[in-house]
Amino acid sequence: MVEIFGDTQWGGHVDLTLPVWRPRVPGCQDFVVAASLRLENVDYNVGTFTSTGGPIRDGVTAVVPGISFRPSAGTVFRANYRYHWIRDFAGNPTNRMAGFQLGFATYF
């Protein structure tokens, strides 16, 4: 096995969403504005180096606050600010990155 190619991974996330405003808009009974928070972590290469016994650090941890707007039950517009930490397999200092994400989803 070559240790830089992971054969075991794990990860998970938690999404919290809280409706913060339900204005009365004519023709839109399901109108909702919600605040959200997503916490996530993934390890792409679980294990240790056989040569050193040190952990293989290859993963991402992120915190993603956001706000969403639902004009109807089947449609959502969402804006997030994603801040994440990336560790490479050798354990070099963490790279920190952030950015805005915009999204739209609908079901018909």
Secondary structure, 3 states (H helix, E strand, C coil): CCCCCCCCCEEEEEEEEEEEECCCECCECCCEEEEEEEEEEEECCCCECCCCCCECECEEEEEEEEEEEEEECCEEEEEEEEEEEEECCECCCCEEEEEEEEEEEECC
